[in-house]
Amino acid sequence: MTIKVLGSGCKSCITLADNTKAALKEIGLDAQIEKVTDFSEIASYGVMSTPALVVDEKVVSYGKVLKPAEIKKLLERLM
């Protein structure tokens, strides 16, 4: 599983990445988290509002900072 956090590197983006790490730890899942800050790459996903969360190249959330419990539910549905 590959997870990407799309955003400029702002506080919201950092919080989303931290919350994603926490959710992965709760599930016991080992996944690579990549931070994408290049605006042309972010736009290639069709995302206009960051932060965004991409799991296995599919945008699952954008424009908000998900809590660890919300991320955990998303990941469990995708597994």
PDB file with SEQRES, HELIX, SHEET and CRYST1 records, atoms N, CA, C and O in Angstrom:
SEQRES   1 A   79  MET THR ILE LYS VAL LEU GLY SER GLY CYS LYS SER CYS          
SEQRES   2 A   79  ILE THR LEU ALA ASP ASN THR LYS ALA ALA LEU LYS GLU          
SEQRES   3 A   79  ILE GLY LEU ASP ALA GLN ILE GLU LYS VAL THR ASP PHE          
SEQRES   4 A   79  SER GLU ILE ALA SER TYR GLY VAL MET SER THR PRO ALA          
SEQRES   5 A   79  LEU VAL VAL ASP GLU LYS VAL VAL SER TYR GLY LYS VAL          
SEQRES   6 A   79  LEU LYS PRO ALA GLU ILE LYS LYS LEU LEU GLU ARG LEU          
SEQRES   7 A   79  MET                                                          
HELIX    1 AA1 LYS A   11  ILE A   27  1                                  17    
HELIX    2 AA2 PHE A   39  SER A   44  1                                   6    
HELIX    3 AA3 PRO A   68  LEU A   78  1                                  11    
SHEET    1 AA1 4 GLN A  32  VAL A  36  0                                        
SHEET    2 AA1 4 THR A   2  LEU A   6  1                                        
SHEET    3 AA1 4 ALA A  52  VAL A  55 -1                                        
SHEET    4 AA1 4 LYS A  58  TYR A  62 -1                                        
CRYST1    1.000    1.000    1.000  90.00  90.00  90.00 P 1           1          
ATOM      1  N   MET A   1       0.855  -1.179   0.000  1.00  0.00           N  
ATOM      2  CA  MET A   1       0.000   0.000   0.000  1.00  0.00           C  
ATOM      3  C   MET A   1       0.896   1.236   0.000  1.00  0.00           C  
ATOM      4  O   MET A   1       1.822   1.354   0.802  1.00  0.00           O  
ATOM      5  N   THR A   2       0.602   2.137  -0.903  1.00  0.00           N  
ATOM      6  CA  THR A   2       1.325   3.403  -0.988  1.00  0.00           C  
ATOM      7  C   THR A   2       0.364   4.533  -0.645  1.00  0.00           C  
ATOM      8  O   THR A   2      -0.732   4.619  -1.198  1.00  0.00           O  
ATOM      9  N   ILE A   3       0.784   5.395   0.270  1.00  0.00           N  
ATOM     10  CA  ILE A   3      -0.049   6.507   0.708  1.00  0.00           C  
ATOM     11  C   ILE A   3       0.707   7.800   0.442  1.00  0.00           C  
ATOM     12  O   ILE A   3       1.890   7.925   0.759  1.00  0.00           O  
ATOM     13  N   LYS A   4      -0.002   8.757  -0.146  1.00  0.00           N  
ATOM     14  CA  LYS A   4       0.593  10.064  -0.423  1.00  0.00           C  
ATOM     15  C   LYS A   4      -0.235  11.149   0.255  1.00  0.00           C  
ATOM     16  O   LYS A   4      -1.465  11.112   0.249  1.00  0.00           O  
ATOM     17  N   VAL A   5       0.463  12.108   0.835  1.00  0.00           N  
ATOM     18  CA  VAL A   5      -0.174  13.303   1.382  1.00  0.00           C  
ATOM     19  C   VAL A   5       0.186  14.433   0.430  1.00  0.00           C  
ATOM     20  O   VAL A   5       1.359  14.770   0.268  1.00  0.00           O  
ATOM     21  N   LEU A   6      -0.828  15.014  -0.196  1.00  0.00           N  
ATOM     22  CA  LEU A   6      -0.615  16.087  -1.157  1.00  0.00           C  
ATOM     23  C   LEU A   6      -0.832  17.430  -0.479  1.00  0.00           C  
ATOM     24  O   LEU A   6      -1.836  17.629   0.204  1.00  0.00           O  
ATOM     25  N   GLY A   7       0.098  18.346  -0.664  1.00  0.00           N  
ATOM     26  CA  GLY A   7      -0.055  19.681  -0.107  1.00  0.00           C  
ATOM     27  C   GLY A   7       1.251  20.443  -0.124  1.00  0.00           C  
ATOM     28  O   GLY A   7       2.299  19.904  -0.482  1.00  0.00           O  
ATOM     29  N   SER A   8       1.177  21.681   0.260  1.00  0.00           N  
ATOM     30  CA  SER A   8       2.330  22.582   0.186  1.00  0.00           C  
ATOM     31  C   SER A   8       3.342  22.378   1.312  1.00  0.00           C  
ATOM     32  O   SER A   8       4.430  22.955   1.283  1.00  0.00           O  
ATOM     33  N   GLY A   9       2.991  21.570   2.290  1.00  0.00           N  
ATOM     34  CA  GLY A   9       3.856  21.393   3.440  1.00  0.00           C  
ATOM     35  C   GLY A   9       3.408  22.241   4.624  1.00  0.00           C  
ATOM     36  O   GLY A   9       4.151  22.422   5.588  1.00  0.00           O  
ATOM     37  N   CYS A  10       2.204  22.750   4.541  1.00  0.00           N  
ATOM     38  CA  CYS A  10       1.647  23.599   5.595  1.00  0.00           C  
ATOM     39  C   CYS A  10       1.318  22.764   6.843  1.00  0.00           C  
ATOM     40  O   CYS A  10       1.465  21.542   6.842  1.00  0.00           O  
ATOM     41  N   LYS A  11       0.881  23.433   7.882  1.00  0.00           N  
ATOM     42  CA  LYS A  11       0.557  22.767   9.138  1.00  0.00           C  
ATOM     43  C   LYS A  11      -0.516  21.691   8.943  1.00  0.00           C  
ATOM     44  O   LYS A  11      -0.423  20.612   9.529  1.00  0.00           O  
ATOM     45  N   SER A  12      -1.520  21.976   8.134  1.00  0.00           N  
ATOM     46  CA  SER A  12      -2.593  21.005   7.886  1.00  0.00           C  
ATOM     47  C   SER A  12      -2.050  19.747   7.215  1.00  0.00           C  
ATOM     48  O   SER A  12      -2.462  18.633   7.539  1.00  0.00           O  
ATOM     49  N   CYS A  13      -1.124  19.933   6.281  1.00  0.00           N  
ATOM     50  CA  CYS A  13      -0.525  18.796   5.576  1.00  0.00           C  
ATOM     51  C   CYS A  13       0.296  17.938   6.535  1.00  0.00           C  
ATOM     52  O   CYS A  13       0.240  16.709   6.487  1.00  0.00           O  
ATOM     53  N   ILE A  14       1.041  18.584   7.388  1.00  0.00           N  
ATOM     54  CA  ILE A  14       1.859  17.871   8.370  1.00  0.00           C  
ATOM     55  C   ILE A  14       0.969  17.109   9.344  1.00  0.00           C  
ATOM     56  O   ILE A  14       1.263  15.966   9.694  1.00  0.00           O  
ATOM     57  N   THR A  15      -0.115  17.738   9.780  1.00  0.00           N  
ATOM     58  CA  THR A  15      -1.049  17.087  10.697  1.00  0.00           C  
ATOM     59  C   THR A  15      -1.694  15.871  10.034  1.00  0.00           C  
ATOM     60  O   THR A  15      -1.847  14.828  10.670  1.00  0.00           O  
ATOM     61  N   LEU A  16      -2.075  15.999   8.757  1.00  0.00           N  
ATOM     62  CA  LEU A  16      -2.668  14.862   8.046  1.00  0.00           C  
ATOM     63  C   LEU A  16      -1.671  13.715   7.951  1.00  0.00           C  
ATOM     64  O   LEU A  16      -2.048  12.558   8.134  1.00  0.00           O  
ATOM     65  N   ALA A  17      -0.417  14.013   7.672  1.00  0.00           N  
ATOM     66  CA  ALA A  17       0.611  12.973   7.602  1.00  0.00           C  
ATOM     67  C   ALA A  17       0.790  12.306   8.973  1.00  0.00           C  
ATOM     68  O   ALA A  17       0.892  11.083   9.057  1.00  0.00           O  
ATOM     69  N   ASP A  18       0.829  13.094  10.029  1.00  0.00           N  
ATOM     70  CA  ASP A  18       0.966  12.546  11.382  1.00  0.00           C  
ATOM     71  C   ASP A  18      -0.241  11.681  11.753  1.00  0.00           C  
ATOM     72  O   ASP A  18      -0.083  10.612  12.343  1.00  0.00           O  
ATOM     73  N   ASN A  19      -1.436  12.143  11.410  1.00  0.00           N  
ATOM     74  CA  ASN A  19      -2.644  11.378  11.699  1.00  0.00           C  
ATOM     75  C   ASN A  19      -2.673  10.075  10.909  1.00  0.00           C  
ATOM     76  O   ASN A  19      -3.166   9.058  11.398  1.00  0.00           O  
ATOM     77  N   THR A  20      -2.147  10.106   9.693  1.00  0.00           N  
ATOM     78  CA  THR A  20      -2.076   8.898   8.876  1.00  0.00           C  
ATOM     79  C   THR A  20      -1.121   7.891   9.504  1.00  0.00           C  
ATOM     80  O   THR A  20      -1.418   6.697   9.549  1.00  0.00           O  
ATOM     81  N   LYS A  21       0.024   8.367   9.989  1.00  0.00           N  
ATOM     82  CA  LYS A  21       0.981   7.487  10.675  1.00  0.00           C  
ATOM     83  C   LYS A  21       0.348   6.859  11.907  1.00  0.00           C  
ATOM     84  O   LYS A  21       0.546   5.675  12.179  1.00  0.00           O  
ATOM     85  N   ALA A  22      -0.417   7.656  12.653  1.00  0.00           N  
ATOM     86  CA  ALA A  22      -1.087   7.146  13.855  1.00  0.00           C  
ATOM     87  C   ALA A  22      -2.111   6.076  13.500  1.00  0.00           C  
ATOM     88  O   ALA A  22      -2.213   5.058  14.185  1.00  0.00           O  
ATOM     89  N   ALA A  23      -2.866   6.302  12.432  1.00  0.00           N  
ATOM     90  CA  ALA A  23      -3.873   5.321  11.997  1.00  0.00           C  
ATOM     91  C   ALA A  23      -3.207   4.023  11.558  1.00  0.00           C  
ATOM     92  O   ALA A  23      -3.682   2.936  11.885  1.00  0.00           O  
ATOM     93  N   LEU A  24      -2.111   4.137  10.820  1.00  0.00           N  
ATOM     94  CA  LEU A  24      -1.384   2.941  10.378  1.00  0.00           C  
ATOM     95  C   LEU A  24      -0.866   2.147  11.570  1.00  0.00           C  
ATOM     96  O   LEU A  24      -0.912   0.917  11.574  1.00  0.00           O  
ATOM     97  N   LYS A  25      -0.377   2.853  12.572  1.00  0.00           N  
ATOM     98  CA  LYS A  25       0.135   2.191  13.770  1.00  0.00           C  
ATOM     99  C   LYS A  25      -0.977   1.448  14.497  1.00  0.00           C  
ATOM    100  O   LYS A  25      -0.773   0.326  14.960  1.00  0.00           O  
ATOM    101  N   GLU A  26      -2.160   2.069  14.602  1.00  0.00           N  
ATOM    102  CA  GLU A  26      -3.304   1.435  15.266  1.00  0.00           C  
ATOM    103  C   GLU A  26      -3.725   0.157  14.547  1.00  0.00           C  
ATOM    104  O   GLU A  26      -4.055  -0.845  15.182  1.00  0.00           O  
ATOM    105  N   ILE A  27      -3.710   0.203  13.224  1.00  0.00           N  
ATOM    106  CA  ILE A  27      -4.109  -0.955  12.423  1.00  0.00           C  
ATOM    107  C   ILE A  27      -3.013  -2.013  12.417  1.00  0.00           C  
ATOM    108  O   ILE A  27      -3.285  -3.201  12.244  1.00  0.00           O  
ATOM    109  N   GLY A  28      -1.777  -1.576  12.606  1.00  0.00           N  
ATOM    110  CA  GLY A  28      -0.648  -2.490  12.518  1.00  0.00           C  
ATOM    111  C   GLY A  28      -0.221  -2.716  11.080  1.00  0.00           C  
ATOM    112  O   GLY A  28       0.320  -3.767  10.735  1.00  0.00           O  
ATOM    113  N   LEU A  29      -0.467  -1.725  10.253  1.00  0.00           N  
ATOM    114  CA  LEU A  29      -0.157  -1.812   8.830  1.00  0.00           C  
ATOM    115  C   LEU A  29       1.119  -1.035   8.538  1.00  0.00           C  
ATOM    116  O   LEU A  29       1.295   0.095   8.993  1.00  0.00           O  
ATOM    117  N   ASP A  30       1.993  -1.653   7.781  1.00  0.00           N  
ATOM    118  CA  ASP A  30       3.236  -0.990   7.399  1.00  0.00           C  
ATOM    119  C   ASP A  30       3.078  -0.491   5.969  1.00  0.00           C  
ATOM    120  O   ASP A  30       3.028  -1.285   5.029  1.00  0.00           O  
ATOM    121  N   ALA A  31       3.001   0.803   5.813  1.00  0.00           N  
ATOM    122  CA  ALA A  31       2.836   1.393   4.484  1.00  0.00           C  
ATOM    123  C   ALA A  31       3.779   2.570   4.337  1.00  0.00           C  
ATOM    124  O   ALA A  31       4.148   3.215   5.318  1.00  0.00           O  
ATOM    125  N   GLN A  32       4.159   2.839   3.118  1.00  0.00           N  
ATOM    126  CA  GLN A  32       5.025   3.965   2.790  1.00  0.00           C  
ATOM    127  C   GLN A  32       4.179   5.234   2.697  1.00  0.00           C  
ATOM    128  O   GLN A  32       3.170   5.260   1.992  1.00  0.00           O  
ATOM    129  N   ILE A  33       4.588   6.278   3.405  1.00  0.00           N  
ATOM    130  CA  ILE A  33       3.899   7.573   3.305  1.00  0.00           C  
ATOM    131  C   ILE A  33       4.828   8.530   2.583  1.00  0.00           C  
ATOM    132  O   ILE A  33       5.966   8.754   2.995  1.00  0.00           O  
ATOM    133  N   GLU A  34       4.315   9.089   1.496  1.00  0.00           N  
ATOM    134  CA  GLU A  34       5.097  10.025   0.691  1.00  0.00           C  
ATOM    135  C   GLU A  34       4.413  11.388   0.731  1.00  0.00           C  
ATOM    136  O   GLU A  34       3.194  11.481   0.591  1.00  0.00           O  
ATOM    137  N   LYS A  35       5.196  12.437   0.921  1.00  0.00           N  
ATOM    138  CA  LYS A  35       4.657  13.798   0.892  1.00  0.00           C  
ATOM    139  C   LYS A  35       4.922  14.384  -0.491  1.00  0.00           C  
ATOM    140  O   LYS A  35       6.058  14.406  -0.965  1.00  0.00           O  
ATOM    141  N   VAL A  36       3.859  14.853  -1.123  1.00  0.00           N  
ATOM    142  CA  VAL A  36       3.964  15.433  -2.460  1.00  0.00           C  
ATOM    143  C   VAL A  36       3.674  16.928  -2.342  1.00  0.00           C  
ATOM    144  O   VAL A  36       2.578  17.327  -1.948  1.00  0.00           O  
ATOM    145  N   THR A  37       4.670  17.752  -2.688  1.00  0.00           N  
ATOM    146  CA  THR A  37       4.509  19.201  -2.572  1.00  0.00           C  
ATOM    147  C   THR A  37       4.540  19.906  -3.928  1.00  0.00           C  
ATOM    148  O   THR A  37       4.272  21.105  -4.009  1.00  0.00           O  
ATOM    149  N   ASP A  38       4.865  19.171  -4.988  1.00  0.00           N  
ATOM    150  CA  ASP A  38       4.939  19.755  -6.324  1.00  0.00           C  
ATOM    151  C   ASP A  38       3.518  20.020  -6.847  1.00  0.00           C  
ATOM    152  O   ASP A  38       2.719  19.096  -6.997  1.00  0.00           O  
ATOM    153  N   PHE A  39       3.221  21.294  -7.118  1.00  0.00           N  
ATOM    154  CA  PHE A  39       1.853  21.663  -7.493  1.00  0.00           C  
ATOM    155  C   PHE A  39       1.392  21.023  -8.796  1.00  0.00           C  
ATOM    156  O   PHE A  39       0.208  20.713  -8.930  1.00  0.00           O  
ATOM    157  N   SER A  40       2.284  20.814  -9.758  1.00  0.00           N  
ATOM    158  CA  SER A  40       1.868  20.171 -11.004  1.00  0.00           C  
ATOM    159  C   SER A  40       1.517  18.705 -10.757  1.00  0.00           C  
ATOM    160  O   SER A  40       0.596  18.177 -11.380  1.00  0.00           O  
ATOM    161  N   GLU A  41       2.242  18.048  -9.856  1.00  0.00           N  
ATOM    162  CA  GLU A  41       1.914  16.658  -9.522  1.00  0.00           C  
ATOM    163  C   GLU A  41       0.600  16.587  -8.746  1.00  0.00           C  
ATOM    164  O   GLU A  41      -0.206  15.684  -8.970  1.00  0.00           O  
ATOM    165  N   ILE A  42       0.384  17.533  -7.838  1.00  0.00           N  
ATOM    166  CA  ILE A  42      -0.882  17.586  -7.093  1.00  0.00           C  
ATOM    167  C   ILE A  42      -2.043  17.787  -8.058  1.00  0.00           C  
ATOM    168  O   ILE A  42      -3.070  17.117  -7.948  1.00  0.00           O  
ATOM    169  N   ALA A  43      -1.880  18.706  -8.999  1.00  0.00           N  
ATOM    170  CA  ALA A  43      -2.934  18.980  -9.986  1.00  0.00           C  
ATOM    171  C   ALA A  43      -3.209  17.763 -10.863  1.00  0.00           C  
ATOM    172  O   ALA A  43      -4.335  17.581 -11.327  1.00  0.00           O  
ATOM    173  N   SER A  44      -2.199  16.929 -11.095  1.00  0.00           N  
ATOM    174  CA  SER A  44      -2.396  15.740 -11.931  1.00  0.00           C  
ATOM    175  C   SER A  44      -3.386  14.759 -11.305  1.00  0.00           C  
ATOM    176  O   SER A  44      -3.946  13.912 -12.002  1.00  0.00           O  
ATOM    177  N   TYR A  45      -3.603  14.869  -9.995  1.00  0.00           N  
ATOM    178  CA  TYR A  45      -4.600  14.038  -9.316  1.00  0.00           C  
ATOM    179  C   TYR A  45      -5.995  14.672  -9.370  1.00  0.00           C  
ATOM    180  O   TYR A  45      -6.969  14.074  -8.911  1.00  0.00           O  
ATOM    181  N   GLY A  46      -6.088  15.874  -9.928  1.00  0.00           N  
ATOM    182  CA  GLY A  46      -7.371  16.571  -9.998  1.00  0.00           C  
ATOM    183  C   GLY A  46      -7.739  17.247  -8.690  1.00  0.00           C  
ATOM    184  O   GLY A  46      -8.893  17.620  -8.482  1.00  0.00           O  
ATOM    185  N   VAL A  47      -6.766  17.405  -7.813  1.00  0.00           N  
ATOM    186  CA  VAL A  47      -6.997  17.999  -6.494  1.00  0.00           C  
ATOM    187  C   VAL A  47      -6.759  19.501  -6.574  1.00  0.00           C  
ATOM    188  O   VAL A  47      -5.696  19.949  -7.005  1.00  0.00           O  
ATOM    189  N   MET A  48      -7.754  20.272  -6.157  1.00  0.00           N  
ATOM    190  CA  MET A  48      -7.621  21.723  -6.145  1.00  0.00           C  
ATOM    191  C   MET A  48      -7.596  22.272  -4.727  1.00  0.00           C  
ATOM    192  O   MET A  48      -7.311  23.452  -4.520  1.00  0.00           O  
ATOM    193  N   SER A  49      -7.892  21.422  -3.750  1.00  0.00           N  
ATOM    194  CA  SER A  49      -7.935  21.838  -2.359  1.00  0.00           C  
ATOM    195  C   SER A  49      -7.117  20.853  -1.527  1.00  0.00           C  
ATOM    196  O   SER A  49      -7.405  19.657  -1.497  1.00  0.00           O  
ATOM    197  N   THR A  50      -6.098  21.376  -0.854  1.00  0.00           N  
ATOM    198  CA  THR A  50      -5.241  20.514  -0.051  1.00  0.00           C  
ATOM    199  C   THR A  50      -5.486  20.779   1.432  1.00  0.00           C  
ATOM    200  O   THR A  50      -6.040  21.825   1.772  1.00  0.00           O  
ATOM    201  N   PRO A  51      -5.099  19.880   2.315  1.00  0.00           N  
ATOM    202  CA  PRO A  51      -4.355  18.668   2.045  1.00  0.00           C  
ATOM    203  C   PRO A  51      -5.248  17.586   1.438  1.00  0.00           C  
ATOM    204  O   PRO A  51      -6.470  17.601   1.580  1.00  0.00           O  
ATOM    205  N   ALA A  52      -4.596  16.657   0.763  1.00  0.00           N  
ATOM    206  CA  ALA A  52      -5.320  15.528   0.175  1.00  0.00           C  
ATOM    207  C   ALA A  52      -4.598  14.241   0.544  1.00  0.00           C  
ATOM    208  O   ALA A  52      -3.392  14.227   0.790  1.00  0.00           O  
ATOM    209  N   LEU A  53      -5.366  13.169   0.574  1.00  0.00           N  
ATOM    210  CA  LEU A  53      -4.829  11.854   0.900  1.00  0.00           C  
ATOM    211  C   LEU A  53      -5.080  10.932  -0.283  1.00  0.00           C  
ATOM    212  O   LEU A  53      -6.209  10.804  -0.757  1.00  0.00           O  
ATOM    213  N   VAL A  54      -4.018  10.292  -0.753  1.00  0.00           N  
ATOM    214  CA  VAL A  54      -4.093   9.389  -1.896  1.00  0.00           C  
ATOM    215  C   VAL A  54      -3.616   8.017  -1.435  1.00  0.00           C  
ATOM    216  O   VAL A  54      -2.530   7.887  -0.871  1.00  0.00           O  
ATOM    217  N   VAL A  55      -4.442   6.988  -1.678  1.00  0.00           N  
ATOM    218  CA  VAL A  55      -4.079   5.622  -1.318  1.00  0.00           C  
ATOM    219  C   VAL A  55      -4.051   4.797  -2.594  1.00  0.00           C  
ATOM    220  O   VAL A  55      -5.047   4.703  -3.311  1.00  0.00           O  
ATOM    221  N   ASP A  56      -2.896   4.200  -2.865  1.00  0.00           N  
ATOM    222  CA  ASP A  56      -2.701   3.400  -4.081  1.00  0.00           C  
ATOM    223  C   ASP A  56      -3.193   4.140  -5.325  1.00  0.00           C  
ATOM    224  O   ASP A  56      -3.926   3.594  -6.150  1.00  0.00           O  
ATOM    225  N   GLU A  57      -2.762   5.413  -5.433  1.00  0.00           N  
ATOM    226  CA  GLU A  57      -3.042   6.285  -6.584  1.00  0.00           C  
ATOM    227  C   GLU A  57      -4.506   6.693  -6.722  1.00  0.00           C  
ATOM    228  O   GLU A  57      -4.901   7.187  -7.778  1.00  0.00           O  
ATOM    229  N   LYS A  58      -5.326   6.497  -5.677  1.00  0.00           N  
ATOM    230  CA  LYS A  58      -6.722   6.923  -5.695  1.00  0.00           C  
ATOM    231  C   LYS A  58      -6.922   7.994  -4.622  1.00  0.00           C  
ATOM    232  O   LYS A  58      -6.594   7.773  -3.456  1.00  0.00           O  
ATOM    233  N   VAL A  59      -7.457   9.150  -5.010  1.00  0.00           N  
ATOM    234  CA  VAL A  59      -7.730  10.228  -4.051  1.00  0.00           C  
ATOM    235  C   VAL A  59      -8.900   9.794  -3.163  1.00  0.00           C  
ATOM    236  O   VAL A  59      -9.998   9.526  -3.652  1.00  0.00           O  
ATOM    237  N   VAL A  60      -8.651   9.729  -1.856  1.00  0.00           N  
ATOM    238  CA  VAL A  60      -9.700   9.306  -0.929  1.00  0.00           C  
ATOM    239  C   VAL A  60     -10.220  10.447  -0.063  1.00  0.00           C  
ATOM    240  O   VAL A  60     -11.272  10.323   0.564  1.00  0.00           O  
ATOM    241  N   SER A  61      -9.480  11.565  -0.024  1.00  0.00           N  
ATOM    242  CA  SER A  61      -9.910  12.722   0.749  1.00  0.00           C  
ATOM    243  C   SER A  61      -9.148  13.951   0.273  1.00  0.00           C  
ATOM    244  O   SER A  61      -7.983  13.860  -0.115  1.00  0.00           O  
ATOM    245  N   TYR A  62      -9.812  15.092   0.305  1.00  0.00           N  
ATOM    246  CA  TYR A  62      -9.133  16.343  -0.022  1.00  0.00           C  
ATOM    247  C   TYR A  62      -9.839  17.503   0.658  1.00  0.00           C  
ATOM    248  O   TYR A  62     -11.042  17.457   0.915  1.00  0.00           O  
ATOM    249  N   GLY A  63      -9.063  18.547   0.944  1.00  0.00           N  
ATOM    250  CA  GLY A  63      -9.627  19.769   1.500  1.00  0.00           C  
ATOM    251  C   GLY A  63      -9.891  19.748   2.991  1.00  0.00           C  
ATOM    252  O   GLY A  63     -10.460  20.698   3.527  1.00  0.00           O  
ATOM    253  N   LYS A  64      -9.485  18.669   3.684  1.00  0.00           N  
ATOM    254  CA  LYS A  64      -9.704  18.632   5.127  1.00  0.00           C  
ATOM    255  C   LYS A  64      -8.661  17.739   5.789  1.00  0.00           C  
ATOM    256  O   LYS A  64      -8.051  16.879   5.153  1.00  0.00           O  
ATOM    257  N   VAL A  65      -8.477  17.969   7.075  1.00  0.00           N  
ATOM    258  CA  VAL A  65      -7.546  17.162   7.863  1.00  0.00           C  
ATOM    259  C   VAL A  65      -8.360  16.085   8.567  1.00  0.00           C  
ATOM    260  O   VAL A  65      -9.141  16.365   9.476  1.00  0.00           O  
ATOM    261  N   LEU A  66      -8.161  14.853   8.128  1.00  0.00           N  
ATOM    262  CA  LEU A  66      -8.875  13.741   8.735  1.00  0.00           C  
ATOM    263  C   LEU A  66      -8.246  13.370  10.070  1.00  0.00           C  
ATOM    264  O   LEU A  66      -7.032  13.476  10.250  1.00  0.00           O  
ATOM    265  N   LYS A  67      -9.087  12.933  11.003  1.00  0.00           N  
ATOM    266  CA  LYS A  67      -8.602  12.435  12.286  1.00  0.00           C  
ATOM    267  C   LYS A  67      -8.107  10.995  12.088  1.00  0.00           C  
ATOM    268  O   LYS A  67      -8.511  10.331  11.133  1.00  0.00           O  
ATOM    269  N   PRO A  68      -7.239  10.511  12.979  1.00  0.00           N  
ATOM    270  CA  PRO A  68      -6.745   9.134  12.838  1.00  0.00           C  
ATOM    271  C   PRO A  68      -7.855   8.090  12.709  1.00  0.00           C  
ATOM    272  O   PRO A  68      -7.730   7.147  11.928  1.00  0.00           O  
ATOM    273  N   ALA A  69      -8.932   8.251  13.466  1.00  0.00           N  
ATOM    274  CA  ALA A  69     -10.045   7.282  13.403  1.00  0.00           C  
ATOM    275  C   ALA A  69     -10.701   7.279  12.020  1.00  0.00           C  
ATOM    276  O   ALA A  69     -11.092   6.225  11.519  1.00  0.00           O  
ATOM    277  N   GLU A  70     -10.819   8.455  11.408  1.00  0.00           N  
ATOM    278  CA  GLU A  70     -11.405   8.543  10.064  1.00  0.00           C  
ATOM    279  C   GLU A  70     -10.501   7.880   9.031  1.00  0.00           C  
ATOM    280  O   GLU A  70     -10.983   7.198   8.126  1.00  0.00           O  
ATOM    281  N   ILE A  71      -9.204   8.078   9.163  1.00  0.00           N  
ATOM    282  CA  ILE A  71      -8.238   7.472   8.246  1.00  0.00           C  
ATOM    283  C   ILE A  71      -8.244   5.959   8.419  1.00  0.00           C  
ATOM    284  O   ILE A  71      -8.172   5.211   7.444  1.00  0.00           O  
ATOM    285  N   LYS A  72      -8.329   5.524   9.659  1.00  0.00           N  
ATOM    286  CA  LYS A  72      -8.362   4.088   9.960  1.00  0.00           C  
ATOM    287  C   LYS A  72      -9.558   3.425   9.259  1.00  0.00           C  
ATOM    288  O   LYS A  72      -9.414   2.360   8.660  1.00  0.00           O  
ATOM    289  N   LYS A  73     -10.726   4.053   9.336  1.00  0.00           N  
ATOM    290  CA  LYS A  73     -11.917   3.513   8.654  1.00  0.00           C  
ATOM    291  C   LYS A  73     -11.706   3.448   7.141  1.00  0.00           C  
ATOM    292  O   LYS A  73     -12.053   2.453   6.504  1.00  0.00           O  
ATOM    293  N   LEU A  74     -11.139   4.506   6.572  1.00  0.00           N  
ATOM    294  CA  LEU A  74     -10.872   4.519   5.128  1.00  0.00           C  
ATOM    295  C   LEU A  74      -9.938   3.385   4.731  1.00  0.00           C  
ATOM    296  O   LEU A  74     -10.196   2.666   3.766  1.00  0.00           O  
ATOM    297  N   LEU A  75      -8.863   3.232   5.471  1.00  0.00           N  
ATOM    298  CA  LEU A  75      -7.874   2.210   5.150  1.00  0.00           C  
ATOM    299  C   LEU A  75      -8.430   0.804   5.305  1.00  0.00           C  
ATOM    300  O   LEU A  75      -8.136  -0.081   4.502  1.00  0.00           O  
ATOM    301  N   GLU A  76      -9.234   0.604   6.341  1.00  0.00           N  
ATOM    302  CA  GLU A  76      -9.832  -0.718   6.558  1.00  0.00           C  
ATOM    303  C   GLU A  76     -10.771  -1.091   5.424  1.00  0.00           C  
ATOM    304  O   GLU A  76     -10.853  -2.260   5.046  1.00  0.00           O  
ATOM    305  N   ARG A  77     -11.485  -0.105   4.872  1.00  0.00           N  
ATOM    306  CA  ARG A  77     -12.374  -0.378   3.722  1.00  0.00           C  
ATOM    307  C   ARG A  77     -11.579  -0.712   2.475  1.00  0.00           C  
ATOM    308  O   ARG A  77     -12.040  -1.478   1.629  1.00  0.00           O  
ATOM    309  N   LEU A  78     -10.387  -0.142   2.356  1.00  0.00           N  
ATOM    310  CA  LEU A  78      -9.578  -0.350   1.148  1.00  0.00           C  
ATOM    311  C   LEU A  78      -8.727  -1.628   1.199  1.00  0.00           C  
ATOM    312  O   LEU A  78      -8.179  -2.056   0.183  1.00  0.00           O  
ATOM    313  N   MET A  79      -8.623  -2.226   2.381  1.00  0.00           N  
ATOM    314  CA  MET A  79      -7.794  -3.424   2.503  1.00  0.00           C  
ATOM    315  C   MET A  79      -8.542  -4.663   2.052  1.00  0.00           C  
ATOM    316  O   MET A  79      -7.991  -5.764   2.089  1.00  0.00           O  
TER     317      MET A  79                                                      
END                                                                             
